[in-house]
Amino acid sequence: MNKEARQASMRTLLLVVLGAAAGTAAPYAIGLVIDGATARDVAALSYGLTSYFSLYTTTQVLSYYRMRVRETIFRNCYWHMPASMTELFYRRPMGMLISEDSEIDGGGIESLKDKVWNVILNYSFNIVPNYSMVVFAIVACTWANWLVGLAAILFVTFDTVLARKQNKFVMETMGPIDDRFRAWNRRVREWWNATPLVKSNGVEKRVISQVEDDVQPVLNDDYRVWHDYLPAQLTKRRLGGMLFAAPVYTYCGFEVVSGRMGIEVYTLVFFSFERIIIALQEISDAMWNVQRDLVSINRYREILTREMPFLHDRGITFDEPTVSVNFDHVSLTHGKGGIRRAILRDVSFTIESGERVALIGPSGAGKTQITNLILRAFDPTNGTVRINDHDLRDVSLETFTRFVGLVPQQMTVFEGTVRENVAFGVSHLQLTEQRPEDDQKIARALQKAGLDFEGRLTDGLETKVGYRGMRLSGGQQQRLVIAQAHFKEPRLVIADEATSALDSVSEAKVLEHLYESLPKETTVLMIAHRLSSLTRCSKIIFVRPLESCSVDQTQVTVHRSMRELYQSDPIFQEMADAQGFVPQRECA
């Protein structure tokens, strides 16, 4: 919550307390009106009407300003929460978000915004106003008669104890049920997103049936709470309220008849006690919602405020014309506590600036983890990763990655324009006002990526690509991501299966652009299972699965030719033979 929203919240609390005071006093004015009309006393009637309309006007003015302040909080808090929570989310290193023991994800962050706002809304506009009303109502009852005030205090205590027991049971019971509902919702969304697969396989009825079958057990458990338990508990509480109210109303009625209490005081007591009963019920309902949300909020607060191993914007500024990479006896393990798994062991190699290097190995050998170490998703367990002559741990990550062009295996195309997607990877350190030459650079980047929209650029670079790039084919989406890397004018390109969605002809064109269009001083690291796409590389780094290495065997080896690697490693021989790939004598 920023400063303006916090100040607005304090103004809201003041307004709701004043409104509660005016609302509590209003029945007294109504009693004066009834008393004056019954006695045919014009002066008393006029005084009562003046008091009532003054209090009514006051409550409406306070309500007007409260609504205005509410919108101030909404604007300055709710709509700015995503930015502040995203900042906390992105402060975590990538390794903490992608590792097996990651405790948060984007979906959780998205729902966190609504949970925080729900808590703010309930406290500011429900719980605090109703608690204020209860306090003022108790004061009014005590002012009318100390026995009535004592009864009100006893009732509030009794109802609060019952409400806490009820809420505790609902929280403990509904927690697992809510988790199952969320899992069911995620499954349904997955099926919706896979509509082409569902339709093409003709399994619509099967999916619909499974949707019904999966939710029914959860609904039954939910039904038992809301249909059986909660109505019974609420009825008990309301009957309890009546047990307290009945003798209070009877006692006050006899006091009025005996002349010891005025009708205006009786009206005040009657409405105040009713207000207490209603307010406590509203507080109980609101507190249940708040407590449910606070469980998630507190979990995420603990996670998001946990001390980070490093921050992406700390360290020495990197601004060098070329990039070289050196792994010096690097080892990496993943896992928590005593359950840890070694992924890389004593890995050493060097990639000189301007080299075109192929990173090859079977699935699961650790190729992606090597690229993650270069991007400092996490730090090595042992050893050192150096960029040029700098330990990567000493370098400001945001100043280094602005010179890295990444073509990931899993493509991400955003709903927006071609221009927005191509320019997405440009760092804030390099952002400038949009200039005509930027469009020319984007056009060149698209050309280097071999991207041909076949007349689909109806609005030029402002052409919408659709939700998740649905208006583009898989190959066009992949080229768009490659164009994004070209547009950054990177000094290091990391391409992980960059042509996996392309046919052989398209692959050849894109690779030609990727190799030939980049400046010769640009370092390129290529990962691919399709060995034919790596023949132009000047160096080969081969990664073996750690479980297939003996204790004294090197996990990673460096080679100058595919032929050399083929002759020396049976694992690579099996990979090449499976693809019908015949290694040439030398790499390009």
C-alpha positions as CSV (number, residue, x, y, z in Angstrom):
1,M,0.0,0.0,0.0
2,N,1.5,3.3,-1.0
3,K,1.5,6.5,1.1
4,E,-1.6,8.0,-0.5
5,A,-3.6,4.8,-0.2
6,R,-2.5,4.5,3.5
7,Q,-3.7,8.0,4.2
8,A,-7.0,7.4,2.5
9,S,-7.4,4.3,4.6
10,M,-7.0,6.3,7.8
11,R,-9.6,8.8,6.5
12,T,-11.9,5.9,5.8
13,L,-11.6,4.5,9.3
14,L,-12.4,8.0,10.7
15,L,-15.5,8.3,8.5
16,V,-16.9,4.9,9.2
17,V,-16.5,5.4,13.0
18,L,-18.3,8.8,12.8
19,G,-20.9,7.2,10.6
20,A,-21.4,4.4,13.2
21,A,-21.8,7.0,15.9
22,A,-24.4,8.9,13.8
23,G,-26.2,5.7,12.9
24,T,-26.4,4.6,16.6
25,A,-27.8,8.0,17.6
26,A,-30.5,8.0,14.9
27,P,-32.9,5.6,16.7
28,Y,-32.8,8.0,19.7
29,A,-34.0,10.9,17.4
30,I,-36.7,8.6,16.1
31,G,-37.8,7.9,19.7
32,L,-38.0,11.7,20.2
33,V,-40.3,12.0,17.2
34,I,-42.6,9.2,18.4
35,D,-42.6,10.6,21.9
36,G,-43.4,14.1,20.7
37,A,-46.2,12.8,18.3
38,T,-47.7,10.6,21.1
39,A,-47.8,13.5,23.6
40,R,-48.9,16.0,20.9
41,D,-46.0,18.2,21.9
42,V,-45.0,20.4,19.0
43,A,-41.7,21.5,20.5
44,A,-40.6,17.9,21.3
45,L,-41.8,16.8,17.8
46,S,-39.9,19.6,16.1
47,Y,-36.8,18.8,18.2
48,G,-37.0,15.1,17.3
49,L,-37.5,15.8,13.6
50,T,-34.6,18.3,13.5
51,S,-32.3,15.8,15.3
52,Y,-33.3,12.9,13.0
53,F,-32.9,14.8,9.8
54,S,-29.6,16.3,11.0
55,L,-28.3,12.8,11.8
56,Y,-29.6,11.4,8.6
57,T,-27.9,14.2,6.6
58,T,-24.7,13.7,8.5
59,T,-24.7,9.9,7.7
60,Q,-25.3,10.6,4.0
61,V,-22.5,13.2,3.8
62,L,-20.2,10.8,5.6
63,S,-21.2,8.0,3.2
64,Y,-20.6,10.3,0.2
65,Y,-17.0,11.0,1.3
66,R,-16.5,7.4,2.3
67,M,-17.3,6.3,-1.2
68,R,-14.9,8.8,-2.6
69,V,-12.2,7.7,-0.3
70,R,-12.9,4.1,-1.1
71,E,-12.2,4.8,-4.8
72,T,-9.0,6.6,-3.9
73,I,-7.8,3.5,-2.1
74,F,-9.0,1.3,-5.0
75,R,-7.0,3.4,-7.5
76,N,-3.9,3.8,-5.4
77,C,-3.8,0.4,-3.8
78,Y,-5.6,-2.2,-5.8
79,W,-4.4,-1.2,-9.2
80,H,-0.8,-0.7,-8.0
81,M,-0.6,-3.9,-6.1
82,P,0.3,-6.0,-9.2
83,A,3.3,-3.8,-9.7
84,S,4.5,-4.1,-6.1
85,M,3.9,-7.8,-5.9
86,T,5.5,-8.4,-9.3
87,E,8.6,-6.5,-8.0
88,L,8.7,-8.9,-5.0
89,F,8.1,-11.9,-7.3
90,Y,10.9,-10.9,-9.7
91,R,13.4,-10.2,-7.0
92,R,13.6,-13.9,-6.5
93,P,16.3,-15.5,-8.8
94,M,15.0,-17.5,-11.7
95,G,16.3,-20.7,-10.0
96,M,14.0,-20.2,-7.1
97,L,11.0,-20.0,-9.4
98,I,11.8,-22.9,-11.7
99,S,13.3,-25.4,-9.2
100,E,11.4,-28.5,-8.1
101,D,10.9,-27.0,-4.6
102,S,9.5,-23.6,-5.8
103,E,6.7,-22.6,-3.6
104,I,5.1,-19.9,-5.7
105,D,4.0,-19.3,-9.2
106,G,2.4,-16.6,-11.4
107,G,-1.1,-18.0,-10.8
108,G,-0.7,-17.6,-7.1
109,I,0.6,-14.1,-7.5
110,E,-2.4,-13.2,-9.7
111,S,-4.9,-14.4,-7.1
112,L,-2.9,-12.7,-4.3
113,K,-4.0,-9.3,-5.5
114,D,-7.7,-10.1,-5.1
115,K,-7.1,-11.7,-1.7
116,V,-5.2,-8.6,-0.4
117,W,-8.0,-6.3,-1.7
118,N,-10.6,-8.5,-0.1
119,V,-8.9,-8.1,3.3
120,I,-8.6,-4.3,2.9
121,L,-12.2,-4.0,1.7
122,N,-13.6,-6.2,4.5
123,Y,-11.7,-4.4,7.3
124,S,-12.3,-0.9,6.1
125,F,-15.9,-1.2,5.0
126,N,-17.3,-4.0,7.0
127,I,-15.5,-5.2,10.1
128,V,-14.4,-1.8,11.5
129,P,-17.8,-0.1,10.8
130,N,-19.7,-3.0,12.4
131,Y,-17.3,-3.2,15.4
132,S,-17.8,0.5,15.8
133,M,-21.5,0.1,15.6
134,V,-21.4,-2.7,18.3
135,V,-19.2,-0.5,20.6
136,F,-21.5,2.6,20.2
137,A,-24.6,0.4,20.7
138,I,-23.2,-1.0,23.9
139,V,-22.4,2.5,25.1
140,A,-26.0,3.6,24.2
141,C,-27.5,0.6,26.1
142,T,-25.3,1.3,29.1
143,W,-26.3,5.0,29.0
144,A,-30.0,3.9,29.0
145,N,-29.7,1.4,31.8
146,W,-26.7,-0.3,33.3
147,L,-28.4,-3.7,33.4
148,V,-29.2,-3.4,29.7
149,G,-25.6,-2.5,29.0
150,L,-24.4,-5.6,31.0
151,A,-26.8,-7.8,29.0
152,A,-25.4,-6.4,25.8
153,I,-21.8,-7.1,26.9
154,L,-22.7,-10.6,27.9
155,F,-24.4,-11.2,24.6
156,V,-21.5,-9.9,22.6
157,T,-19.1,-12.2,24.5
158,F,-21.4,-15.2,24.1
159,D,-21.9,-14.6,20.3
160,T,-18.2,-14.0,19.8
161,V,-17.2,-17.3,21.4
162,L,-19.7,-19.2,19.3
163,A,-18.6,-17.4,16.1
164,R,-14.9,-18.2,16.7
165,K,-15.7,-21.9,17.2
166,Q,-17.9,-21.9,14.0
167,N,-15.2,-20.1,12.0
168,K,-12.5,-22.4,13.2
169,F,-14.5,-25.4,12.2
170,V,-15.3,-24.0,8.8
171,M,-11.7,-22.9,8.2
172,E,-10.3,-26.3,9.1
173,T,-12.9,-28.1,7.0
174,M,-13.1,-25.9,4.0
175,G,-9.3,-25.5,3.6
176,P,-8.8,-28.9,1.9
177,I,-12.1,-28.6,0.1
178,D,-11.0,-25.2,-1.4
179,D,-7.7,-26.8,-2.5
180,R,-9.6,-29.5,-4.3
181,F,-11.9,-26.9,-6.0
182,R,-8.8,-25.0,-7.2
183,A,-7.3,-28.2,-8.6
184,W,-10.6,-29.0,-10.4
185,N,-10.7,-25.4,-11.8
186,R,-7.1,-25.8,-13.1
187,R,-8.0,-29.1,-14.8
188,V,-11.0,-27.5,-16.4
189,R,-8.9,-24.6,-17.7
190,E,-6.4,-27.1,-19.1
191,W,-9.1,-28.8,-21.0
192,W,-10.5,-25.5,-22.3
193,N,-7.0,-24.5,-23.5
194,A,-6.7,-27.9,-25.2
195,T,-10.0,-27.5,-27.1
196,P,-8.4,-28.3,-30.5
197,L,-7.0,-31.6,-29.1
198,V,-10.4,-32.4,-27.5
199,K,-12.3,-31.7,-30.7
200,S,-9.9,-33.4,-33.0
201,N,-10.0,-36.6,-30.9
202,G,-13.8,-36.5,-30.6
203,V,-13.6,-36.9,-26.8
204,E,-16.1,-34.1,-25.9
205,K,-18.5,-36.3,-24.0
206,R,-15.7,-38.0,-22.1
207,V,-14.3,-34.7,-21.0
208,I,-17.8,-33.4,-20.0
209,S,-18.5,-36.5,-18.1
210,Q,-15.1,-36.3,-16.3
211,V,-15.8,-32.7,-15.4
212,E,-19.0,-33.8,-13.7
213,D,-17.5,-36.8,-12.0
214,D,-14.4,-35.0,-10.7
215,V,-16.4,-32.2,-9.0
216,Q,-19.1,-34.3,-7.4
217,P,-17.1,-35.6,-4.4
218,V,-15.9,-32.1,-3.7
219,L,-19.4,-30.7,-4.0
220,N,-20.7,-33.3,-1.5
221,D,-18.1,-32.3,1.1
222,D,-18.9,-28.6,0.5
223,Y,-22.6,-29.4,0.7
224,R,-22.2,-30.9,4.2
225,V,-20.6,-27.7,5.5
226,W,-22.9,-25.1,3.9
227,H,-26.1,-27.1,3.9
228,D,-25.9,-29.1,7.1
229,Y,-23.5,-27.5,9.6
230,L,-23.6,-23.8,9.0
231,P,-27.4,-23.2,8.9
232,A,-27.7,-25.1,12.2
233,Q,-24.9,-23.0,13.8
234,L,-26.3,-19.7,12.6
235,T,-29.8,-20.7,13.8
236,K,-28.3,-21.4,17.3
237,R,-26.6,-18.1,17.4
238,R,-29.8,-16.2,16.3
239,L,-31.8,-18.1,18.9
240,G,-29.2,-17.2,21.5
241,G,-29.5,-13.5,20.5
242,M,-33.3,-13.8,21.0
243,L,-32.8,-15.3,24.4
244,F,-30.8,-12.3,25.4
245,A,-33.0,-9.8,23.6
246,A,-36.4,-11.0,24.9
247,P,-35.8,-10.2,28.6
248,V,-34.1,-6.9,27.7
249,Y,-37.1,-5.8,25.5
250,T,-39.5,-7.0,28.2
251,Y,-37.7,-5.3,31.0
252,C,-37.4,-2.0,29.1
253,G,-41.1,-2.2,28.1
254,F,-42.1,-2.4,31.8
255,E,-39.8,0.5,32.5
256,V,-41.6,2.6,29.9
257,V,-45.0,1.6,31.2
258,S,-44.0,2.5,34.8
259,G,-42.7,5.9,33.6
260,R,-39.1,5.3,34.6
261,M,-37.9,5.2,30.9
262,G,-38.9,7.4,28.0
263,I,-40.1,6.1,24.7
264,E,-37.1,7.6,23.0
265,V,-34.7,5.6,25.3
266,Y,-36.7,2.4,24.7
267,T,-36.4,3.0,20.9
268,L,-32.7,3.6,21.3
269,V,-32.2,0.3,23.3
270,F,-34.4,-1.7,20.9
271,F,-32.6,-0.6,17.7
272,S,-29.1,-0.7,19.4
273,F,-29.6,-4.4,20.5
274,E,-30.9,-5.3,17.0
275,R,-27.9,-3.5,15.5
276,I,-25.6,-5.6,17.8
277,I,-27.1,-8.8,16.6
278,I,-26.9,-7.9,12.9
279,A,-23.4,-6.4,13.2
280,L,-22.0,-9.5,14.9
281,Q,-23.4,-11.7,12.2
282,E,-21.9,-9.5,9.5
283,I,-18.5,-9.4,11.4
284,S,-18.5,-13.2,11.6
285,D,-19.1,-13.6,7.9
286,A,-16.5,-11.1,7.0
287,M,-14.0,-12.6,9.4
288,W,-14.4,-16.0,7.9
289,N,-13.5,-14.5,4.4
290,V,-10.6,-12.5,5.8
291,Q,-9.2,-15.5,7.7
292,R,-9.3,-17.7,4.7
293,D,-7.5,-15.0,2.6
294,L,-5.0,-14.3,5.4
295,V,-3.9,-17.9,5.3
296,S,-2.7,-17.5,1.7
297,I,-1.5,-13.9,2.2
298,N,0.7,-14.9,5.2
299,R,2.2,-17.9,3.3
300,Y,3.1,-15.7,0.4
301,R,4.3,-12.8,2.6
302,E,6.7,-15.2,4.2
303,I,7.9,-16.5,0.8
304,L,8.1,-13.1,-0.9
305,T,10.0,-11.4,1.9
306,R,12.5,-14.2,2.4
307,E,16.1,-13.2,2.1
308,M,17.3,-13.6,-1.4
309,P,20.7,-15.3,-2.3
310,F,21.4,-12.5,-4.7
311,L,19.6,-9.6,-6.5
312,H,19.6,-9.1,-10.2
313,D,20.5,-5.4,-10.1
314,R,23.5,-5.6,-7.7
315,G,27.1,-5.9,-8.8
316,I,29.5,-4.4,-11.2
317,T,28.2,-3.0,-14.5
318,F,28.8,-5.1,-17.5
319,D,29.3,-3.2,-20.8
320,E,31.9,-5.0,-22.8
321,P,31.9,-5.4,-26.6
322,T,32.2,-9.2,-26.6
323,V,31.3,-12.1,-24.4
324,S,33.3,-15.2,-23.5
325,V,32.2,-17.9,-21.0
326,N,34.3,-20.0,-18.8
327,F,33.2,-22.9,-16.5
328,D,35.9,-23.6,-13.9
329,H,35.3,-27.0,-12.2
330,V,31.5,-26.3,-11.8
331,S,29.2,-28.6,-9.9
332,L,25.5,-28.3,-9.4
333,T,23.1,-30.1,-7.1
334,H,19.4,-29.5,-6.6
335,G,17.0,-30.5,-3.8
336,K,16.1,-29.6,-0.2
337,G,17.6,-30.8,3.0
338,G,19.1,-34.3,2.8
339,I,17.4,-35.1,-0.5
340,R,19.7,-33.6,-3.1
341,R,20.5,-34.7,-6.6
342,A,23.7,-34.0,-8.4
343,I,23.2,-32.7,-12.0
344,L,26.6,-31.4,-13.0
345,R,30.0,-32.6,-11.6
346,D,33.3,-30.8,-12.1
347,V,32.4,-29.3,-15.4
348,S,35.1,-27.2,-17.1
349,F,35.1,-25.6,-20.6
350,T,35.6,-22.3,-22.3
351,I,33.6,-20.5,-25.0
352,E,35.7,-17.8,-26.7
353,S,34.0,-14.6,-27.9
354,G,32.7,-14.9,-31.4
355,E,32.6,-18.7,-31.4
356,R,29.6,-20.7,-32.6
357,V,29.3,-23.5,-30.1
358,A,27.0,-26.5,-30.1
359,L,25.8,-27.9,-26.7
360,I,24.9,-31.6,-27.3
361,G,23.7,-34.4,-25.1
362,P,20.8,-36.7,-24.3
363,S,17.7,-35.4,-22.7
364,G,18.2,-34.8,-19.0
365,A,22.0,-34.7,-19.2
366,G,22.1,-31.1,-17.9
367,K,22.3,-28.9,-21.0
368,T,19.5,-26.5,-19.9
369,Q,21.1,-26.3,-16.5
370,I,24.4,-25.1,-18.1
371,T,22.5,-22.3,-19.9
372,N,20.7,-21.5,-16.6
373,L,24.1,-21.1,-14.9
374,I,25.2,-18.8,-17.7
375,L,22.1,-16.7,-17.1
376,R,22.6,-17.0,-13.4
377,A,19.3,-18.6,-12.7
378,F,21.2,-19.9,-9.7
379,D,24.8,-20.1,-8.6
380,P,26.9,-23.3,-8.9
381,T,27.2,-25.5,-5.8
382,N,31.0,-25.5,-6.4
383,G,33.3,-23.9,-8.9
384,T,33.0,-20.6,-10.8
385,V,31.2,-19.4,-13.9
386,R,33.0,-16.5,-15.5
387,I,31.8,-14.0,-18.1
388,N,34.9,-12.6,-19.7
389,D,37.3,-12.3,-16.7
390,H,34.5,-11.6,-14.2
391,D,33.0,-14.1,-11.7
392,L,29.3,-14.0,-12.7
393,R,28.5,-13.6,-9.0
394,D,30.2,-10.2,-9.1
395,V,28.3,-8.9,-12.1
396,S,25.0,-7.0,-12.2
397,L,22.7,-9.5,-13.9
398,E,20.5,-6.9,-15.4
399,T,23.4,-5.2,-17.1
400,F,24.7,-8.5,-18.5
401,T,21.4,-10.0,-19.7
402,R,20.6,-6.9,-21.7
403,F,23.3,-8.2,-24.1
404,V,22.0,-11.7,-24.2
405,G,19.6,-12.9,-26.9
406,L,17.6,-15.9,-25.7
407,V,15.6,-18.2,-28.0
408,P,14.0,-20.6,-25.5
409,Q,12.7,-24.1,-26.1
410,Q,9.2,-23.0,-24.9
411,M,8.2,-20.1,-27.0
412,T,6.2,-17.2,-25.4
413,V,4.3,-14.9,-27.7
414,F,2.2,-12.2,-26.0
415,E,-1.2,-11.0,-27.0
416,G,-0.3,-7.7,-28.7
417,T,1.3,-6.4,-31.8
418,V,4.3,-7.7,-33.8
419,R,6.2,-4.6,-32.7
420,E,5.6,-5.2,-29.0
421,N,6.7,-8.8,-29.3
422,V,9.9,-8.1,-31.2
423,A,10.9,-5.3,-28.9
424,F,9.8,-7.1,-25.6
425,G,13.4,-8.2,-24.7
426,V,14.9,-4.8,-24.7
427,S,16.1,-3.8,-21.2
428,H,14.9,-0.7,-19.5
429,L,18.6,0.3,-19.5
430,Q,18.4,0.7,-23.3
431,L,14.8,1.9,-23.8
432,T,14.4,5.1,-25.7
433,E,11.5,7.0,-27.2
434,Q,10.1,5.2,-30.3
435,R,11.9,6.4,-33.4
436,P,11.4,5.7,-37.1
437,E,14.7,3.9,-37.3
438,D,13.4,1.4,-34.6
439,D,10.8,0.2,-37.1
440,Q,13.6,-0.3,-39.6
441,K,15.5,-2.3,-37.0
442,I,12.4,-4.4,-36.3
443,A,11.9,-5.0,-40.0
444,R,15.5,-6.2,-40.3
445,A,15.2,-8.4,-37.3
446,L,12.1,-10.0,-38.8
447,Q,14.0,-10.5,-42.1
448,K,17.0,-12.1,-40.3
449,A,14.6,-14.5,-38.6
450,G,13.2,-15.5,-42.0
451,L,9.7,-14.5,-40.9
452,D,7.2,-14.3,-43.7
453,F,3.6,-13.5,-42.6
454,E,2.3,-14.2,-46.1
455,G,0.3,-11.1,-46.3
456,R,-0.9,-11.3,-42.7
457,L,0.7,-8.0,-41.7
458,T,-2.5,-6.1,-42.5
459,D,-1.6,-3.3,-40.1
460,G,2.1,-3.5,-40.5
461,L,4.0,-3.8,-37.2
462,E,0.8,-2.9,-35.4
463,T,-0.8,-6.2,-36.5
464,K,-2.2,-8.2,-33.6
465,V,-0.9,-11.7,-33.2
466,G,-3.8,-12.9,-31.0
467,Y,-4.0,-14.5,-27.6
468,R,-0.7,-16.5,-27.1
469,G,0.0,-15.8,-30.8
470,M,-2.9,-17.9,-32.0
471,R,-3.1,-16.1,-35.3
472,L,0.4,-17.4,-36.1
473,S,1.6,-20.9,-36.9
474,G,4.0,-22.6,-34.6
475,G,6.9,-21.9,-37.0
476,Q,5.9,-18.2,-37.2
477,Q,5.8,-17.9,-33.5
478,Q,9.3,-19.4,-33.2
479,R,10.6,-17.0,-35.9
480,L,9.1,-14.1,-34.0
481,V,11.0,-15.1,-30.9
482,I,14.2,-15.4,-32.9
483,A,13.5,-11.9,-34.3
484,Q,13.2,-10.7,-30.7
485,A,16.7,-12.0,-30.1
486,H,18.0,-10.3,-33.3
487,F,16.5,-7.0,-32.4
488,K,18.4,-6.8,-29.1
489,E,21.7,-6.8,-31.1
490,P,23.1,-9.2,-28.6
491,R,26.7,-10.1,-27.8
492,L,25.7,-13.6,-26.7
493,V,23.0,-15.7,-28.3
494,I,21.6,-18.7,-26.5
495,A,19.3,-20.8,-28.7
496,D,17.7,-23.8,-27.0
497,E,16.0,-25.9,-29.8
498,A,15.5,-22.7,-31.8
499,T,14.2,-24.5,-34.9
500,S,12.3,-27.4,-33.3
501,A,9.0,-26.1,-34.8
502,L,10.3,-25.7,-38.4
503,D,10.6,-28.0,-41.3
504,S,14.0,-28.8,-42.8
505,V,13.8,-26.1,-45.5
506,S,12.7,-23.4,-43.1
507,E,15.3,-24.5,-40.6
508,A,18.0,-24.2,-43.1
509,K,16.9,-20.6,-43.9
510,V,16.6,-19.6,-40.3
511,L,20.0,-21.1,-39.4
512,E,21.6,-19.3,-42.3
513,H,20.2,-16.0,-41.0
514,L,21.2,-16.9,-37.4
515,Y,24.8,-17.7,-38.3
516,E,25.4,-15.2,-41.1
517,S,23.4,-12.2,-40.0
518,L,24.9,-11.9,-36.6
519,P,28.2,-10.0,-36.3
520,K,31.2,-12.2,-36.2
521,E,32.1,-11.1,-32.7
522,T,28.7,-12.3,-31.4
523,T,29.1,-15.5,-29.4
524,V,26.5,-18.2,-30.2
525,L,25.6,-21.2,-28.0
526,M,23.2,-23.6,-29.8
527,I,21.3,-26.5,-28.2
528,A,19.5,-28.9,-30.4
529,H,18.5,-32.5,-30.6
530,R,18.5,-32.3,-34.4
531,L,22.2,-32.8,-35.1
532,S,22.0,-31.5,-38.6
533,S,21.2,-28.0,-37.3
534,L,24.6,-27.9,-35.5
535,T,27.0,-28.6,-38.4
536,R,28.1,-25.0,-38.7
537,C,29.3,-24.7,-35.2
538,S,33.0,-24.3,-34.6
539,K,33.1,-26.2,-31.3
540,I,31.1,-29.0,-29.7
541,I,30.5,-29.4,-26.0
542,F,29.1,-32.8,-25.2
543,V,27.2,-33.4,-21.9
544,R,26.8,-37.0,-20.6
545,P,24.1,-37.9,-18.1
546,L,25.9,-38.0,-14.7
547,E,24.5,-41.4,-13.9
548,S,26.2,-42.8,-17.0
549,C,29.6,-41.5,-15.9
550,S,32.0,-43.4,-13.8
551,V,33.7,-41.8,-10.8
552,D,36.8,-40.8,-12.7
553,Q,35.0,-40.0,-16.1
554,T,34.6,-36.4,-17.2
555,Q,30.9,-35.5,-17.6
556,V,31.5,-32.7,-20.2
557,T,34.0,-32.9,-23.1
558,V,34.9,-30.4,-25.8
559,H,35.5,-31.4,-29.4
560,R,36.4,-29.7,-32.7
561,S,34.5,-32.1,-35.0
562,M,31.4,-34.2,-35.0
563,R,33.5,-37.0,-36.4
564,E,35.9,-36.9,-33.5
565,L,33.0,-37.0,-31.1
566,Y,31.3,-39.9,-33.0
567,Q,34.5,-42.0,-32.9
568,S,35.1,-41.4,-29.2
569,D,31.7,-41.5,-27.5
570,P,29.2,-44.4,-27.7
571,I,26.4,-42.3,-26.3
572,F,26.8,-39.8,-29.2
573,Q,27.1,-42.7,-31.7
574,E,23.7,-43.9,-30.5
575,M,22.2,-40.4,-30.9
576,A,23.6,-39.9,-34.4
577,D,22.7,-43.4,-35.6
578,A,19.1,-42.9,-34.4
579,Q,18.8,-39.8,-36.6
580,G,20.7,-41.2,-39.6
581,F,23.2,-38.5,-39.1
582,V,26.6,-39.0,-40.7
583,P,29.2,-36.7,-39.2
584,Q,31.5,-34.8,-41.5
585,R,35.2,-34.7,-41.1
586,E,35.3,-31.2,-39.6
587,C,32.8,-28.7,-38.2
588,A,32.2,-25.7,-40.3
